[in-house]
Amino acid sequence: MLHDSTQTVELVLDQAVWDAESVQAHPLRNTATVALSHGAMVRFLAYTGQMPRILSIPAAD
């Protein structure tokens, strides 16, 4: 998201992830993990100019 200046990547999030108090993600490589509050995630996405498409994805059986 950070390096996608042409916004060719679409971020799709499950409603439960979007509604969570915090999320954890790998920052450009999987050797570290960052935890972001919902507010921090919204601010980061606004900084990148991206907003996710929110879907209700059913749980797997």
Sine and cosine of phi, psi and omega as CSV:
sin_phi,cos_phi,sin_psi,cos_psi,sin_omega,cos_omega
0.00,0.00,-0.65,0.76,-0.09,-1.00
-0.92,0.40,-0.59,0.80,-0.06,-1.00
-0.98,-0.18,0.16,0.99,-0.03,-1.00
-1.00,-0.08,0.94,0.34,-0.09,-1.00
-0.92,0.40,-0.38,0.93,0.02,-1.00
-1.00,-0.06,0.03,1.00,0.01,-1.00
0.78,0.62,0.77,0.64,0.06,-1.00
-1.00,0.03,-0.27,0.96,0.04,-1.00
-0.99,-0.11,0.76,-0.65,0.06,-1.00
-0.97,-0.26,0.81,-0.59,0.05,-1.00
-1.00,0.04,0.83,-0.55,0.04,-1.00
-0.88,-0.48,0.81,-0.59,-0.01,-1.00
-0.84,-0.54,0.57,-0.82,0.14,-0.99
-0.94,0.34,0.57,-0.82,-0.01,-1.00
-0.82,0.57,-0.63,0.78,-0.01,-1.00
-0.90,0.43,-0.60,0.80,0.05,-1.00
-0.93,0.37,-0.71,0.71,0.00,-1.00
-0.87,0.49,-0.60,0.80,-0.05,-1.00
-0.99,0.14,-0.17,0.98,-0.06,-1.00
-0.91,0.41,0.50,-0.87,0.04,-1.00
-0.91,0.42,-0.54,0.84,0.04,-1.00
-0.48,-0.88,0.35,-0.94,0.07,-1.00
-0.74,-0.67,0.40,-0.92,0.07,-1.00
-0.89,-0.45,0.63,-0.77,-0.04,-1.00
-0.54,-0.84,0.35,-0.94,0.08,-1.00
-1.00,-0.04,0.83,-0.56,-0.02,-1.00
-1.00,0.09,1.00,0.05,0.06,-1.00
0.96,0.28,-0.23,0.97,0.11,-0.99
-0.41,-0.91,0.39,-0.92,-0.12,-0.99
-1.00,-0.05,0.39,0.92,0.04,-1.00
-1.00,-0.09,-0.01,1.00,0.02,-1.00
-0.54,-0.84,0.38,-0.92,0.03,-1.00
-0.73,-0.68,0.68,-0.74,0.09,-1.00
-0.89,-0.45,0.56,-0.83,0.09,-1.00
-0.95,-0.30,0.77,-0.64,0.00,-1.00
-0.86,-0.51,0.71,-0.70,0.15,-0.99
-0.93,0.36,0.27,-0.96,0.03,-1.00
-0.85,0.53,-0.69,0.72,0.01,-1.00
-0.88,0.47,-0.66,0.76,0.02,-1.00
-0.91,0.41,-0.61,0.79,0.03,-1.00
-0.90,0.43,-0.68,0.73,0.02,-1.00
-0.89,0.46,-0.68,0.73,0.02,-1.00
-0.90,0.43,-0.66,0.75,0.03,-1.00
-0.88,0.47,-0.72,0.69,0.00,-1.00
-0.89,0.45,-0.63,0.77,0.06,-1.00
-0.89,0.46,-0.63,0.77,0.03,-1.00
-0.87,0.49,-0.63,0.77,-0.02,-1.00
-0.99,0.15,-0.18,0.98,-0.04,-1.00
0.98,0.18,0.22,0.98,-0.03,-1.00
-0.94,-0.34,0.61,-0.79,0.19,-0.98
-0.75,-0.66,0.67,-0.74,-0.10,-1.00
-0.97,0.24,0.39,-0.92,0.23,-0.97
-1.00,0.03,0.80,-0.60,-0.05,-1.00
-0.98,-0.19,0.82,-0.57,0.02,-1.00
-0.82,-0.58,0.49,-0.87,0.16,-0.99
-1.00,-0.05,0.97,-0.23,-0.05,-1.00
-0.99,-0.12,0.87,-0.50,-0.04,-1.00
-0.92,0.40,0.53,-0.85,0.04,-1.00
-0.92,0.38,0.53,-0.85,0.04,-1.00
-0.95,0.32,0.55,-0.84,0.04,-1.00
-0.98,0.20,0.00,0.00,0.00,0.00
